[in-house]
């Protein structure tokens, strides 16, 4: 366990705290200056403009890793007997392309590459949950202590970006912005407004239709906002729960030999099952993105 002498509650809180960089508020000894939060209270007081450095680092690193690997395979692709990596990449590309063709009825060259990026990127982000919970935080604590002179107990380092709602909401809002953009582009402002006000209730009676308009708008607007909320919270909730289980299992290693062995068995079993979860969550995020883009392309008659 990272942090010798910690209680179970302190250990859990430590692992659930992000490495936060922001501006210290008024009343703090470093008020007006930027720096790393030393505890959860300081992180909260830094407010909206604070940055979760660990989330940003791993998100960008894994995104660059994905681009590098797939670009390398594309450059070295051969029409002869393909290697194992090329076979793997081609299999994923064909799988994603088939999913897009089955769920997206419009014509947009952006959708398939976006779906591929989402699927691989979210999978890699989720995959970090399979790394033992203490390994990378301990490395970060050692670097923070020996390089920067920081107290190891104040060095926080979460390695699964999808357990941070800022990351999942950021991805979901990006998808939401694209669906709104293409809804306006394909349907036009009037068509999009009609979609929000003329469904699900309609009537040939003009007076009755005027009564239905605010009701329809309320229902459709709530449904519209529910898309990014459900997209982000589904991924965040599942991955956060998975991380919590790994942390609770890790606590067993401090409870003696017998409990440690039992914890090892549990960790192995949960890790095997978690492979399915991280893959399924990446697939669901991709499919829902495709579906939302398809809805943006549907006209009033199809909607």
VOBA-1610 file (N, C-alpha, C; in pm, whole numbers, padded with zeros to 5 digits, always signed):
BEGIN
Unk+00085-00119+00000Unk+00000+00000+00000Unk+00088+00124+00000Unk+00046+00227-00078Unk+00119+00351-00077Unk+00083+00429+00047Unk+00185+00486+00108Unk+00156+00565+00228Unk+00151+00478+00351Unk+00267+00439+00402Unk+00270+00356+00522Unk+00210+00433+00639Unk+00140+00363+00726Unk+00083+00426+00843Unk-00052+00490+00818Unk-00102+00482+00696Unk-00233+00538+00666Unk-00343+00445+00715Unk-00453+00504+00758Unk-00571+00424+00788Unk-00638+00387+00656Unk-00734+00295+00663Unk-00803+00253+00542Unk-00874+00371+00476Unk-00938+00455+00557Unk-01010+00571+00503Unk-00914+00669+00437Unk-00798+00693+00499Unk-00698+00785+00442Unk-00642+00728+00313Unk-00622+00598+00308Unk-00570+00532+00189Unk-00667+00547+00072Unk-00796+00526+00099Unk-00897+00538-00007Unk-00906+00682-00056Unk-00910+00778+00039Unk-00919+00919+00001Unk-00798+00961-00082Unk-00681+00910-00044Unk-00558+00945-00116Unk-00565+00899-00261Unk-00617+00778-00281Unk-00624+00722-00416Unk-00736+00785-00500Unk-00831+00849-00435Unk-00941+00910-00508Unk-00919+01060-00532Unk-00803+01111-00492Unk-00773+01253-00509Unk-00684+01274-00631Unk-00722+01368-00718Unk-00642+01400-00835Unk-00527+01494-00801Unk-00421+01486-00882Unk-00311+01582-00873Unk-00362+01713-00933Unk-00392+01809-00849Unk-00461+01931-00890Unk-00368+02052-00887Unk-00368+02126-00998Unk-00288+02247-01009Unk-00382+02365-01032Unk-00367+02467-00949Unk-00456+02581-00962Unk-00407+02701-00883Unk-00492+02801-00875Unk-00459+02926-00805Unk-00513+02919-00663Unk-00425+02943-00567Unk-00466+02939-00427Unk-00559+03056-00397Unk-00668+03031-00323Unk-00767+03137-00296Unk-00724+03234-00187Unk-00802+03338-00170Unk-00777+03434-00063Unk-00784+03364+00073Unk-00694+03402+00163Unk-00690+03340+00294Unk-00587+03231+00305Unk-00537+03182+00191Unk-00433+03080+00190Unk-00297+03149+00203Unk-00200+03080+00262Unk-00068+03140+00279Unk-00001+03172+00146Unk-00042+03102+00039Unk+00011+03131-00095Unk-00096+03195-00184Unk-00187+03271-00125Unk-00298+03332-00198Unk-00249+03411-00318Unk-00316+03389-00432Unk-00281+03460-00555Unk-00176+03389-00638Unk-00111+03287-00582Unk-00009+03212-00655Unk-00068+03080-00706Unk-00003+03027-00809Unk-00045+02899-00865Unk+00045+02789-00812Unk-00013+02672-00788Unk+00065+02560-00739Unk-00020+02436-00726Unk+00039+02330-00673Unk-00031+02203-00656Unk-00101+02199-00521Unk-00223+02148-00521Unk-00298+02134-00397Unk-00235+02026-00310Unk-00232+02051-00178Unk-00173+01955-00085Unk-00277+01862-00024Unk-00405+01890-00046Unk-00511+01804+00005Unk-00640+01833-00071Unk-00743+01755-00042Unk-00870+01767-00114Unk-00935+01903-00090Unk-00921+01957+00031Unk-00980+02086+00064Unk-00920+02196-00023Unk-00789+02197-00037Unk-00723+02298-00121Unk-00765+02282-00267Unk-00779+02158-00311Unk-00820+02134-00450Unk-00959+02191-00476Unk-01051+02174-00380Unk-01186+02228-00396Unk-01184+02380-00397Unk-01101+02440-00312Unk-01097+02585-00302Unk-01036+02651-00425Unk-00961+02576-00502Unk-00901+02632-00624Unk-01006+02662-00730Unk-01121+02598-00720Unk-01232+02633-00807Unk-01227+02573-00947Unk-01307+02632-01035Unk-01331+02577-01168Unk-01207+02576-01256Unk-01119+02674-01240Unk-01004+02687-01329Unk-00889+02593-01293Unk-00902+02517-01186Unk-00797+02421-01149Unk-00790+02309-01253Unk-00671+02255-01269Unk-00648+02150-01369Unk-00609+02020-01298Unk-00672+01912-01338Unk-00631+01780-01291Unk-00517+01732-01380Unk-00397+01751-01333Unk-00279+01726-01415Unk-00267+01580-01454Unk-00298+01489-01363Unk-00287+01347-01394Unk-00387+01305-01502Unk-00508+01356-01494Unk-00609+01325-01596Unk-00566+01377-01732Unk-00518+01501-01737Unk-00472+01559-01862Unk-00353+01483-01919Unk-00259+01448-01832Unk-00137+01379-01878Unk-00170+01245-01942Unk-00247+01161-01870Unk-00275+01028-01923Unk-00367+01032-02043Unk-00462+01126-02046Unk-00551+01138-02162Unk-00471+01173-02287Unk-00382+01272-02274Unk-00302+01314-02390Unk-00201+01206-02428Unk-00137+01148-02329Unk-00036+01045-02356Unk-00098+00926-02430Unk-00213+00879-02383Unk-00277+00763-02446Unk-00333+00798-02583Unk-00380+00923-02601Unk-00425+00967-02732Unk-00310+00970-02832Unk-00196+01022-02789Unk-00077+01026-02876Unk-00029+00884-02906Unk-00032+00796-02806Unk+00008+00656-02826Unk-00079+00590-02931Unk-00209+00612-02924Unk-00302+00557-03022Unk-00269+00607-03163Unk-00249+00737-03176Unk-00217+00796-03307Unk-00086+00742-03362Unk+00013+00731-03274Unk+00145+00683-03317Unk+00138+00538-03367Unk+00073+00451-03290Unk+00067+00310-03327Unk-00012+00288-03456Unk-00127+00353-03467Unk-00210+00332-03585Unk-00147+00396-03709Unk-00083+00511-03691Unk-00015+00574-03804Unk+00102+00487-03851Unk+00177+00431-03757Unk+00289+00345-03792Unk+00243+00223-03871Unk+00131+00165-03828Unk+00077+00049-03900Unk+00031+00090-04040Unk-00034+00208-04052Unk-00081+00255-04182Unk+00034+00280-04278Unk+00145+00338-04227Unk+00260+00366-04312Unk+00328+00238-04359Unk+00335+00140-04270Unk+00405+00014-04301Unk+00312-00095-04353Unk+00186-00060-04382Unk+00090-00161-04430Unk+00136-00223-04561Unk+00115-00352-04575Unk+00155-00423-04695Unk+00038-00502-04752Unk+00040-00519-04883Unk-00066-00599-04947Unk-00033-00747-04943Unk+00089-00779-04900Unk+00128-00918-04889Unk+00074-00979-04760Unk+00153-01068-04703Unk+00113-01131-04577Unk+00131-01029-04464Unk+00022-00984-04402Unk+00033-00881-04298Unk+00087-00938-04167Unk+00151-00850-04090Unk+00200-00890-03959Unk+00087-00892-03858Unk+00121-00931-03736Unk+00020-00942-03632Unk-00044-00808-03598Unk+00037-00702-03590Unk-00016-00570-03555Unk-00107-00518-03664Unk-00067-00538-03792Unk-00153-00493-03901Unk-00284-00570-03903Unk-00279-00699-03878Unk-00401-00780-03870Unk-00494-00727-03762Unk-00435-00695-03645Unk-00513-00646-03532Unk-00580-00513-03565Unk-00503-00421-03623Unk-00557-00289-03658Unk-00665-00301-03764Unk-00642-00383-03865Unk-00741-00401-03971Unk-00870-00461-03915Unk-00857-00552-03820Unk-00975-00613-03759Unk-01057-00508-03685Unk-00990-00420-03611Unk-01060-00315-03537Unk-01125-00216-03633Unk-01052-00176-03736Unk-01106-00081-03833Unk-01229-00138-03902Unk-01223-00264-03942Unk-01338-00328-04007Unk-01457-00339-03912Unk-01428-00369-03785Unk-01534-00380-03685Unk-01603-00245-03665Unk-01525-00139-03650Unk-01582-00006-03631Unk-01656+00039-03756Unk-01598+00013-03874Unk-01662+00053-04000Unk-01797-00018-04016Unk-01802-00145-03979Unk-01929-00219-03987Unk-02032-00165-03890Unk-01987-00125-03771Unk-02078-00067-03672Unk-02134+00065-03722Unk-02050+00148-03784Unk-02095+00277-03836Unk-02195+00257-03949Unk-02167+00165-04040Unk-02259+00139-04152Unk-02394+00089-04103Unk-02395+00016-03992Unk-02520-00037-03941Unk-02601+00061-03858Unk-02535+00165-03804Unk-02605+00257-03714Unk-02618+00399-03767Unk-02542+00434-03870Unk-02544+00570-03922Unk-02598+00570-04064Unk-02710+00639-04085Unk-02776+00637-04215Unk-02735+00753-04305Unk-02666+00852-04250Unk-02625+00967-04329Unk-02495+00943-04402Unk-02442+01050-04461Unk-02313+01044-04530Unk-02224+01153-04472Unk-02124+01111-04396Unk-02032+01206-04334Unk-01899+01135-04312Unk-01792+01178-04381Unk-01662+01110-04369Unk-01598+01126-04232Unk-01656+01212-04147Unk-01601+01233-04013Unk-01641+01123-03915Unk-01756+01061-03937Unk-01815+00972-03836Unk-01731+00848-03810Unk-01686+00779-03915Unk-01609+00656-03895Unk-01475+00682-03825Unk-01395+00780-03868Unk-01271+00808-03794Unk-01297+00851-03650Unk-01405+00929-03628Unk-01438+00970-03492Unk-01475+00850-03407Unk-01553+00759-03463Unk-01593+00638-03389Unk-01471+00552-03355Unk-01379+00539-03449Unk-01257+00462-03424Unk-01174+00526-03313Unk-01159+00659-03321Unk-01082+00731-03219Unk-01145+00715-03081Unk-01276+00730-03074Unk-01345+00717-02945Unk-01328+00577-02888Unk-01347+00476-02971Unk-01341+00339-02922Unk-01202+00306-02868Unk-01097+00336-02945Unk-00962+00301-02901Unk-00917+00389-02785Unk-00946+00518-02794Unk-00902+00610-02689Unk-00967+00578-02556Unk-01099+00557-02556Unk-01169+00525-02432Unk-01123+00390-02378Unk-01098+00295-02469Unk-01050+00164-02424Unk-00914+00177-02355Unk-00822+00253-02414Unk-00690+00270-02354Unk-00699+00342-02219Unk-00785+00444-02212Unk-00805+00515-02087Unk-00859+00420-01979Unk-00957+00340-02017Unk-01014+00243-01922Unk-00914+00135-01884Unk-00828+00097-01979Unk-00732-00010-01956Unk-00636+00022-01842Unk-00614+00151-01817Unk-00525+00191-01707Unk-00575+00140-01573Unk-00703+00107-01564Unk-00760+00056-01440Unk-00708-00083-01406Unk-00648-00152-01504Unk-00597-00287-01480Unk-00456-00285-01422Unk-00391-00168-01421Unk-00259-00157-01359Unk-00280-00152-01208Unk-00206-00232-01131Unk-00223-00231-00984Unk-00225-00090-00927Unk-00320-00064-00838Unk-00352+00072-00796Unk-00236+00145-00730Unk-00137+00074-00676Unk-00028+00140-00603Unk+00095+00167-00688Unk+00111+00098-00799Unk+00237+00105-00873Unk+00270+00247-00918Unk+00187+00304-01003Unk+00217+00436-01059Unk+00207+00548-00954Unk+00109+00545-00861Unk+00110+00647-00755Unk+00237+00643-00671Unk+00294+00523-00645Unk+00418+00514-00570Unk+00535+00574-00647Unk+00538+00549-00779Unk+00642+00608-00863Unk+00631+00760-00860Unk+00507+00811-00871Unk+00484+00956-00867Unk+00528+01014-00732Unk+00499+00942-00623Unk+00537+00989-00489Unk+00688+00995-00474Unk+00758+00894-00529Unk+00904+00893-00522Unk+00964+01008-00602Unk+00910+01031-00722Unk+00959+01141-00805Unk+00931+01275-00737Unk+00809+01289-00685Unk+00774+01413-00617Unk+00862+01440-00496Unk+00898+01335-00425Unk+00978+01351-00303Unk+01125+01379-00335Unk+01184+01298-00425Unk+01328+01308-00451Unk+01363+01419-00549Unk+01273+01451-00641Unk+01302+01553-00741Unk+01254+01692-00698Unk+01131+01695-00641Unk+01073+01825-00606Unk+01070+01850-00455Unk+01111+01751-00376Unk+01114+01769-00231Unk+00977+01772-00167Unk+00877+01714-00233Unk+00740+01716-00181Unk+00719+01603-00081Unk+00626+01624+00009Unk+00585+01520+00103Unk+00512+01411+00024Unk+00558+01285+00028Unk+00493+01178-00049Unk+00343+01166-00021Unk+00301+01199+00102Unk+00159+01188+00137Unk+00076+01295+00068Unk+00142+01400+00014Unk+00070+01507-00054Unk+00085+01499-00205Unk+00143+01389-00254Unk+00154+01367-00398Unk+00042+01273-00440Unk-00054+01328-00512Unk-00169+01249-00557Unk-00152+01218-00705Unk-00196+01098-00746Unk-00175+01061-00886Unk-00275+00952-00925Unk-00384+00994-00986Unk-00482+00898-01038Unk-00449+00869-01183Unk-00456+00743-01220Unk-00407+00704-01354Unk-00518+00661-01448Unk-00643+00670-01405Unk-00756+00629-01490Unk-00840+00754-01520Unk-00819+00819-01633Unk-00892+00943-01663Unk-01044+00928-01662Unk-01094+00811-01698Unk-01240+00792-01704Unk-01303+00782-01566Unk-01222+00780-01459Unk-01278+00787-01323Unk-01287+00931-01276Unk-01249+01024-01362Unk-01260+01167-01336Unk-01375+01222-01419Unk-01484+01270-01356Unk-01599+01318-01434Unk-01564+01433-01528Unk-01457+01507-01499Unk-01416+01613-01590Unk-01379+01558-01727Unk-01313+01442-01730Unk-01273+01380-01855Unk-01394+01325-01931Unk-01481+01254-01861Unk-01595+01193-01930Unk-01694+01300-01977Unk-01713+01404-01896Unk-01801+01514-01938Unk-01740+01589-02055Unk-01607+01605-02055Unk-01541+01673-02166Unk-01563+01600-02298Unk-01548+01467-02296Unk-01570+01388-02417Unk-01717+01393-02459Unk-01806+01380-02362Unk-01949+01380-02392Unk-01995+01515-02448Unk-01943+01624-02392Unk-01981+01757-02441Unk-01927+01782-02581Unk-01812+01724-02614Unk-01758+01737-02750Unk-01850+01667-02849Unk-01896+01548-02813Unk-01991+01476-02898Unk-02122+01553-02909Unk-02168+01608-02798Unk-02292+01685-02794Unk-02282+01808-02886Unk-02167+01878-02882Unk-02147+01995-02966Unk-02153+01957-03114Unk-02096+01843-03149Unk-02100+01798-03288Unk-02242+01766-03333Unk-02319+01701-03245Unk-02457+01668-03283Unk-02542+01793-03300Unk-02521+01893-03215Unk-02595+02019-03229Unk-02555+02089-03359Unk-02425+02091-03388Unk-02376+02155-03510Unk-02437+02092-03634Unk-02436+01958-03640Unk-02489+01891-03759Unk-02641+01894-03763Unk-02705+01904-03648Unk-02851+01922-03647Unk-02888+02054-03714Unk-02815+02160-03680Unk-02839+02290-03744Unk-02803+02285-03893Unk-02693+02218-03925Unk-02646+02215-04063Unk-02740+02137-04154Unk-02786+02022-04107Unk-02870+01936-04190Unk-03016+01983-04191Unk-03068+02020-04077Unk-03211+02053-04067Unk-03238+02202-04080Unk-03134+02283-04057Unk-03154+02427-04057Unk-03210+02473-03924Unk-03197+02603-03892Unk-03248+02653-03764Unk-03398+02629-03745Unk-03476+02647-03853Unk-03621+02627-03842Unk-03654+02480-03821Unk-03587+02395-03897Unk-03612+02251-03883Unk-03573+02199-03745Unk-03461+02249-03693Unk-03417+02205-03561Unk-03513+02256-03452Unk-03559+02382-03469Unk-03654+02438-03374Unk-03786+02362-03378Unk-03827+02324-03499Unk-03951+02246-03514Unk-03940+02111-03446Unk-03821+02051-03456Unk-03799+01921-03392Unk-03814+01931-03240Unk-03774+02045-03185Unk-03782+02063-03040Unk-03920+02105-02992Unk-04004+02157-03083Unk-04134+02213-03040Unk-04255+02141-03097Unk-04237+02061-03202Unk-04352+01998-03268Unk-04365+01849-03237Unk-04276+01796-03155Unk-04278+01656-03114Unk-04264+01650-02962Unk-04320+01549-02895Unk-04393+01433-02949Unk-04542+01459-02972Unk-04596+01570-02916Unk-04739+01597-02928Unk-04763+01694-03042Unk-04862+01665-03124Unk-04898+01755-03234Unk-05048+01747-03257Unk-05100+01849-03322Unk-05243+01854-03349Unk-05267+01944-03469Unk-05371+01913-03544Unk-05409+01999-03658Unk-05478+02126-03609Unk-05524+02123-03485Unk-05587+02240-03425Unk-05477+02339-03383Unk-05478+02461-03441Unk-05372+02559-03419Unk-05362+02600-03271Unk-05475+02619-03208Unk-05474+02661-03067Unk-05414+02551-02979Unk-05457+02428-03008Unk-05406+02316-02931Unk-05256+02297-02955Unk-05213+02320-03079Unk-05072+02306-03110Unk-04988+02411-03036Unk-05043+02533-03023Unk-04974+02637-02948Unk-04956+02598-02801Unk-05056+02527-02749Unk-05046+02478-02610Unk-04939+02369-02599Unk-04930+02287-02704Unk-04834+02176-02703Unk-04689+02224-02716Unk-04665+02338-02780Unk-04529+02383-02809Unk-04442+02392-02684Unk-04483+02462-02577Unk-04396+02467-02457Unk-04379+02330-02390Unk-04485+02248-02397Unk-04475+02113-02339Unk-04373+02031-02417Unk-04384+02037-02551Unk-04290+01964-02636Unk-04147+02012-02615Unk-04132+02143-02607Unk-03997+02198-02590Unk-03936+02151-02458Unk-04014+02151-02352Unk-03963+02106-02222Unk-03919+01960-02230Unk-04003+01875-02289Unk-03970+01732-02298Unk-03848+01708-02387Unk-03845+01773-02503Unk-03735+01752-02596Unk-03605+01813-02544Unk-03616+01926-02475Unk-03497+01991-02422Unk-03434+01905-02312Unk-03518+01847-02228Unk-03468+01756-02124Unk-03402+01634-02188Unk-03467+01580-02292Unk-03410+01464-02362Unk-03277+01500-02428Unk-03268+01623-02479Unk-03146+01669-02543Unk-03032+01678-02442Unk-03060+01737-02326Unk-02957+01750-02223Unk-02921+01615-02161Unk-03014+01521-02166Unk-02988+01390-02107Unk-02883+01312-02185Unk-02864+01346-02313Unk-02767+01272-02395Unk-02625+01286-02343Unk-02571+01409-02328Unk-02434+01417-02275Unk-02424+01372-02129Unk-02531+01394-02052Unk-02528+01351-01912Unk-02518+01199-01901Unk-02603+01130-01976Unk-02602+00983-01969Unk-02473+00927-02028Unk-02424+00990-02135Unk-02302+00942-02200Unk-02183+00951-02105Unk-02173+01063-02034Unk-02059+01083-01944Unk-02073+01006-01813Unk-02192+01011-01754Unk-02211+00948-01623Unk-02206+00796-01632Unk-02249+00740-01744Unk-02243+00593-01759Unk-02097+00547-01755Unk-02013+00612-01832Unk-01871+00574-01835Unk-01805+00601-01700Unk-01829+00720-01646Unk-01769+00756-01517Unk-01813+00662-01406Unk-01943+00634-01398Unk-01995+00550-01291Unk-01939+00410-01293Unk-01934+00350-01410Unk-01882+00213-01420Unk-01733+00205-01388Unk-01656+00302-01438Unk-01512+00297-01415Unk-01477+00335-01271Unk-01552+00429-01213Unk-01527+00466-01074Unk-01556+00347-00982Unk-01665+00277-01010Unk-01698+00159-00929Unk-01589+00053-00941Unk-01539+00033-01063Unk-01432-00065-01083Unk-01305-00027-01008Unk-01271+00102-01012Unk-01153+00150-00940Unk-01170+00130-00790Unk-01288+00159-00737Unk-01313+00143-00595Unk-01294-00002-00551Unk-01339-00094-00633Unk-01324-00236-00599Unk-01176-00275-00594Unk-01098-00226-00691Unk-00954-00254-00689Unk-00888-00194-00565Unk-00928-00075-00525Unk-00871-00011-00407Unk-00906-00089-00281Unk-01032-00134-00271Unk-01074-00212-00154Unk-01001-00346-00148Unk-00979-00407-00264Unk-00903-00532-00266Unk-00759-00507-00222Unk-00700-00393-00266Unk-00562-00360-00229Unk-00546-00345-00079Unk-00651-00302-00010Unk-00646-00288+00135Unk-00621-00423+00203Unk-00663-00531+00137Unk-00648-00664+00197Unk-00502-00703+00213Unk-00414-00647+00129Unk-00274-00686+00137Unk-00209-00641+00267Unk-00271-00547+00337Unk-00218-00504+00466Unk-00279-00578+00584Unk-00359-00680+00555Unk-00430-00751+00661Unk-00373-00887+00696Unk-00249-00914+00660Unk-00189-01043+00692Unk-00176-01131+00569Unk-00104-01242+00586Unk-00074-01332+00474Unk-00199-01394+00414Unk-00285-01450+00499Unk-00404-01520+00450Unk-00496-01424+00374Unk-00519-01306+00434Unk-00606-01208+00368Unk-00541-01155+00241Unk-00408-01144+00242Unk-00337-01097+00124Unk-00349-01195+00008Unk-00338-01325+00037Unk-00353-01427-00067Unk-00495-01425-00122Unk-00593-01413-00032Unk-00733-01406-00075Unk-00755-01282-00162Unk-00692-01169-00122Unk-00703-01048-00201Unk-00641-01065-00339Unk-00530-01138-00347Unk-00467-01163-00477Unk-00558-01241-00570Unk-00626-01342-00514Unk-00721-01421-00594Unk-00836-01334-00642Unk-00889-01253-00549Unk-00999-01163-00586Unk-00955-01062-00694Unk-00833-01010-00679Unk-00784-00913-00776Unk-00772-00975-00914Unk-00721-01095-00921Unk-00708-01162-01048Unk-00844-01187-01112Unk-00940-01234-01033Unk-01074-01260-01085Unk-01143-01133-01132Unk-01131-01026-01051Unk-01194-00900-01089Unk-01128-00839-01211Unk-00996-00853-01222Unk-00925-00799-01338Unk-00971-00868-01467Unk-00987-01000-01462Unk-01034-01074-01580Unk-01173-01029-01619Unk-01261-01014-01520Unk-01397-00967-01549Unk-01396-00822-01596Unk-01303-00743-01542Unk-01297-00600-01574Unk-01255-00575-01719Unk-01183-00670-01777Unk-01146-00658-01919Unk-01273-00645-02003Unk-01375-00723-01970Unk-01503-00715-02040Unk-01568-00579-02019Unk-01562-00528-01895Unk-01626-00400-01863Unk-01562-00285-01939Unk-01429-00278-01939Unk-01363-00166-02004Unk-01386-00168-02155Unk-01393-00288-02212Unk-01420-00299-02356Unk-01564-00261-02386Unk-01655-00310-02304Unk-01797-00281-02325Unk-01826-00132-02310Unk-01765-00067-02213Unk-01788+00077-02194Unk-01735+00158-02311Unk-01621+00118-02366Unk-01568+00186-02484Unk-01661+00166-02603Unk-01714+00046-02617Unk-01805+00016-02728Unk-01936+00094-02714Unk-01991+00098-02593Unk-02117+00170-02570Unk-02098+00319-02599Unk-01987+00376-02554Unk-01962+00519-02579Unk-01955+00545-02730Unk-01889+00455-02803Unk-01878+00470-02948Unk-02014+00457-03015Unk-02090+00355-02979Unk-02220+00331-03044Unk-02316+00446-03017Unk-02322+00494-02894Unk-02412+00605-02862Unk-02371+00732-02938Unk-02243+00752-02956Unk-02197+00866-03035Unk-02247+00855-03179Unk-02237+00736-03236Unk-02285+00715-03373Unk-02436+00736-03380Unk-02508+00685-03283Unk-02654+00699-03281Unk-02693+00846-03270Unk-02626+00922-03184Unk-02658+01064-03168Unk-02628+01141-03297Unk-02520+01104-03365Unk-02490+01167-03494Unk-02596+01130-03598Unk-02644+01007-03592Unk-02749+00965-03686Unk-02878+01044-03661Unk-02911+01066-03535Unk-03030+01145-03501Unk-03018+01288-03554Unk-02896+01341-03556Unk-02875+01476-03608Unk-02903+01483-03757Unk-02890+01370-03825Unk-02912+01367-03970Unk-03056+01333-04008Unk-03135+01292-03910Unk-03273+01254-03940Unk-03360+01378-03951Unk-03441+01384-04056Unk-03534+01495-04073Unk-03658+01472-03988Unk-03750+01567-03991Unk-03871+01557-03909Unk-03953+01434-03940Unk-03953+01392-04067Unk-04033+01274-04104Unk-03971+01147-04048Unk-03836+01144-04038Unk-03769+01024-03990Unk-03759+01021-03839Unk-03765+01141-03776Unk-03738+01152-03632Unk-03844+01082-03549
//
